[in-house]
Each structure stands twice: as structure tokens, then as C-alpha cells.
Amino acid sequence: MEITYGYEAASENDPFVSNATRLMQIAVSVVTPERAALHTAFPILAYIPSWMPGGRYKQRAGECRALARRVLDDPVDYVKDSMAAGSAKKSLVYDLLLAETRKGTSHDYEEATKAVAATAFGAGVDTTSSVLLVFVLAMILHPEVQTKAQEEIDRVIGYDRLPDFSDRETLPYVECVLLETLRWHPIFPLGVPHLTRMDDIFDGMYIPKATTVLLNLWAMTHDEVRFLDPSAFKPERHLTPEGNVAEGTSTPTFGIGRRICPGRHFATRSLWAAIVSILATLRLSKARDENGHEIEVKPEFDTGIVLHPKPFQCSIEPRSLKAKDLIRNESMNE
């Protein structure tokens, strides 16, 4: 939000953040792969009234449309008001509006700016949180991985500070935990649609120009030839025998070709920072019931454009009193 609009969210209930989060939740629930397949096969379904069985999703689509307008307009209006008051911070929208103001702002340019900004922010709202939930789930199911990553952090960084980006190359196992999180359960299993620019033949099949093509990212990240035992969570698969991150270990999680995610580098940096901070300070484990028995966790996911782990119980505790102080000091400095 701050990079895109120069706006610092006050809390998790901030209206800009809440609207964007709500929009993504509705969109994901409405635009499901199975519904898209049905409408592609039977276009007449698009004309079913919202009150008929099978058409109720249109009511949510209408809510989604109204909310999308607010997500587009409100943050940009905030930047414009801040610029007029002389208090605007540098941001993506600030730079775009400033550049166009010098030439004379047009309605089309402003609408394009709103779309670019909403895409830049919205693309990271749901996806980043989903990847982090996958990470938490993996750490609970594989405590030995968590322990090994924490031992690396303790050995390299120590206990007196949190890791930062200058430490990234010195923590290869943590890097592999991030890579394996992205591979193990890709949150975009079918990626985003592509369109062929010319006729093509692939594996003996004719694909005409202007055909919509979906990338089966799930199949790519679970290829048994490339990834032995692909259903297992094994960060070691991305390491060389010498203990370095192997070359060519990146996964197609962020897409392929011209429609590859333009924010992938920012996303991986944000994810790495979150993951290494969690590992350095917190202990993730299974929750316990009133009798002290562990509550079993199953890796179950919902369906949609973005895959989210279904709700699960867990225990999150500071690793030590020193870690607790680091968390407290970090929160006070923000």
C-alpha cells in the first residue's frame, strides 16, 4: 500500500486494505475453475438470471463490481488530495499522476493509472498471505525442517538481531524453504490465461491462433522426473551436495513467458523477509486439546483461482525470551 499509494495502513481494519481484501475474496469465490469451464463449454449460462439456480453467483458479481470501483477510485483520490495539500509521499501513483499533470491529465490516463495501481496492490494482497499460510502449514507438518532452518539462522545470525536482506545469501537452507513452499503447493495451480499469437503444433496437437491456453503449473511443480517424491516437502531438493542453492531451481509459480508476474522479485523478497523473521523468532507447532493431545492437521485446500489452505489450528510461541524482546523491539520501531 505504501509503495503503490504512499499510504501507511493504520490497522488490519483499514478501509483501503479491507476493501481490497474483500474484493479478492469475492472474486476468488465467483471465478472458480469449474465455473469458468462450464461457461466456456456452455456460453448460454451467462444469460441465466441471478435468481435462478446456478445464477446466484451473479449477485456476488454485482457486489464485486461495486467494490472494485471503490478499490480503484478511493486510494487514488487520497493521493490526489495529498498532492493538492502538498503532503503526498513518493509512490507509484504519485509518479504516474505527476508525470501526466505536466502534460495535462486525461480521463483515460487516470483510469489506466487506477488499474495499474490496483493490480500492483491487489495482486499481492491475497497471494502473499496464501503463500505464508502454506509455509506455516508446512512447518507444522514438518517440524524437522523448521528446526534445521532455525539452526542455520542461529549459527549464522546469532540471537541478538533479526536477519535482513544482507544475510540472504548466507542462509541457503532458508532460501530452499522458500523455494519448496512455492513448489509444494503453488497457489496459482493453472496460472493466468495466455493467448497464442500464431498457429502452433505441440506434441502432435494443432493449436490455432488466438487460442486460450492455461499453464498447468501444478503438473510442472509436481513432475516426478524433475522432483523425486513431489508430494513431500523437502527443501534439500534445491541444494547442491556442497550445501549451496542449486542453479535453475526456480519454479514456474509466477508464470511463464510474456505474462510472467512483473512483481515476482518484490514478492519473493517480501516472502523471504516474512519467512526468515518467523523462523528466527517463533516456534510453530500443532495445537493441543484440553487433554494436552496434539490436534492433527491435514493439508487441505479450497478451490478457486488462488488456492488457500483450509483453516487449521496451530500453536505459535516465541522461541525464547530473547526472541520475544526482538519481536517487541521490532514492533516498537515500526
N, C-alpha and C positions, 0 to 999 in steps of 0.2 A: 504494500500500500504506500509506503514512504518512497520507494524508488519510483513507482508509477505516478503517484499524485503529490508527493511531498507532504503526505498526511500521516500523522502518527496516530494509530488507533488507540483509543482511550482504554478499551477493555474488550473482552470477548463479546460483549453485547453492543459493541459499537455499531451504529446503524449501517454504515457503508459495508462493514465486514459481514454483518448479519444478513443484509440483502443479497450480497454476492454468494454467501454460503447457501442460503435458502434457494436461490436461483439454480445453483448447481445440483442441489438435492432433488428439486422438482424435475429438472432437465434429465438427470440420470434415470429417474423413475419412469419418465414418459418415453424417452427414446431408448428403448431396450433393443438388443439384437434380434430377439424373436419377433417383436412388433415391426421392426424395420423390414425383416424378411417377409412377413405377411403382407405388408403394404407394397413391397416391391413385386410380389407374386400376384397380388390382387389389388390393383390401384383403386378399384371402386370403393374399398374400405375407407378411403379418405373422405367420402361423401356421407358416411353414416352419421346421423345426428348424435349430439353428445348425450342425449337422454336414452339412447338405445343401448342394449347390451353390447359390449365391445367398443362403445364410443365414449365411455366415461372419462377416458384419459384426456379427451379434448377439453374438459372442464379445467383440468390441471394445466393444459397447454395454454389456455386463456390466462390463467393466473401467472404462468411463466412469462407470457408476452408483456403483461403489465409490469411485472417485477423487473424484466430485462430493461425496460425503458428507464426505470429508476436507477438501475445499476449503470447504465450508460450515461445518464444525464447528471445525477447528483454529485459524484466526485469531481467531474469536470467543471460543474458550476462552482464548486468550492474553490478550485484552482483559479478560475476566472475572477471570483470575488477577492481572493487573496492577492492576485496580481493587481487588481484595481486599488486595493488598500496598501500595496507596496510591501506586503508581508509574505509573499509566496516563496516557498523553498524551491531549490532546483529539483526538477523531476522530469520524467519523460514527457508528461503532458505540458509542463511549463515550457520546455524547449520547443515542442511542436507548436504550441499556441504563439509563443514569442516569434518564432520564425515566420509564421503566417501573418501575424499582426503587422510586420514590417511591409508586407506586400498587400495587405487587405484581406481580412478573414472572409472566407466564403462558407456558405452553409454546408456544401459537400465536404469541404476540408474539415470542418468542425465535426461532422458526423463520422468521417473517417478516423479522426483523432480519438473520438469516443470509442469507436470499435476497436482500434489498436490497443488503447489503454485497458479496456475491459477484458480483452483477450489476454493481454500480458498479466493482468492481476488474476483474472478468473481461472486461467489455466493452471495456476499454482495453488489455488485455494483447496481444491478437492484432492488433487493428485498428490501433493506433498504429504498431506495428512494421511492419505491412504497408504503411501509407502512406509511412513513411520509406524502405522498400525501393523503392517506386515512385519516390520523389523521387531516390534515389541512381541508379536506373536511368535516369531522365530526364536527370540531369546528365551521365552518361557518354555518353549518346546525343546530347546537345545541349550540347556544351561552350560554345557561344556564349552560351547562356542563363546558364550558370554564371558566365562572365566578366562579363556585363552586371550580374548581381546583385552580384557581388563588387566591381565598380567603384562601384556605388551605396553599398554598405556602407563602402568605403574613403573615399569622398567625404564621406559624412555623419557617420560614426562616427570614422574615423581608424584608427590602428593600435595605440593604447595601451590599449584596453579592449574587452571583448565587448559587443555590443548587449544592451539589456534592453528590458522592455516599454514603457518611456517613449519608446523610439525607434520604436515600431511604425508610428505614423502618418507618420513621416518617411522610411519605406522602402517606397514604394508598389510598386516593382517586385518586391521580395522578397515582399510580400503577394500579388502576382499569381502568383508562382511557386507559392506555397501553394495558391491557388485553382485553378491549372491542374493541379497534381498531383492534387487531389481530383477534378477533372473528367476528366482524361485517361484514367485507369484507376480508376473507382470500385471500392473493394474489396468493396462490397455491391451487386453488379450488379442484384439483384432485391429489394433492401431486406428488410424484415421483413414477414410476412403481416399483412394488415388484414382486418377483418370488416365487411361492410356492415350498417348498423343499420336499414335500410329498403329496400324495393324501389326500384330505380332504372333509368333508361334512359340509356345512354351511347352516343353515336354510332350510334343505332338499335338497339343491343343491350340486351335486357332482362336485368337483373342482380337476382335475387331477394334478399330479406333473408337475412342470415346466410351470405352467400357469401364464401369466402376470396378475397381479391384481392391479387395481387402487383404491386408497382410496378416497372416496367421502368426502373430508374434509368440503366442503360446507354444505353437509347434516348434518354432525356431529356438526358443529358450529351453525346450524340453526334448531336443534332438538327442537321441541316445548315442548317436555316433560321436557327437561333439561333447556331450555331457553324460558321463557314466553315472548311472543311477540318478536320473534328472529330478526325481521327486524328493530326493534327500537334500537337506540344507547343509552344504559342505563348502565353506569359504576356501578351504585348502585347494579346491579345484582350480582356483585362479592364481595360485602361487607356483613359482618355479622351484626346482629342488634346492636352489640356493636361498629361498625364502623371500624372493622379490615378486612383485606383481608381474605376472606374465604378460608379454605383449599380445595385443589382439584379443584381450579378454573382455572388451566392452560388449554389452548385449544390445540388441535392437529395441530395447524398451522404449526409447524415444523416437522410434520410427526409422524410416529409411528413405533416401532419395531427396527430392526437392521439398517434400513436406515433412522432413525431419523437424522435430521440435526446436525452434530457434532459441528457446530458453533453457536448453538442456544443460549448458555449463553452469548457469546460475542455479538450476535445480539441484545438480549434483553437489555443488558447493554448500548449498543450504542443507541438504540431506546429510552430508558428511559432518557439518558442524553440529547438527542436532544429534546424530548418532554417537559421535565421539564424546560429546558432552554428557549424554545419558550414560554411556558406558563408564565414563570417568567418575561419575558421582552417585549413580543409582544402582540398586540391585533389583532386577526384575525376576519374579518367580510366580509360581502358581499360588492362587489364593487358597485359604484353608477354611473349612466349615467350622461350626461351633464345637465340633469334637476334635478339632485340630488335624483333620484329614485333608489332604490335598484335593482340590476340586479339579477334575480332569478337564483339559481344554482340547477341543477338536478344531483343526484348521478348516473352518467352513467359511465360504464366501457367498455374498449375494450376487445377483446378475445385473447387468447394465453396461453402459459404455465404459464406466470405470468400476473395477471390482473393489469392493470393500470387505474386509474381514467382518464376519458377523460378530455381534457383541460377545465378549468373553470376559471372565473375571480374572484379575491378576493382583499381585501384591507388588507395590513399588515403595522401596525404602532407601534412605541414604546408605551408602556403603560404610560410612564411618562418621564420627563427629567432625573430622576434618573436611570430609566431603560435604557435610551439612553446612559448615561455615562457608565453603566455596559457593554453594548454591545461594546462600543468604547474601553474601557479598556481591555476587553477580547480579542478583535481582535488585539490590540497592543502587548499583551503578547504572542501571538502565534508565 
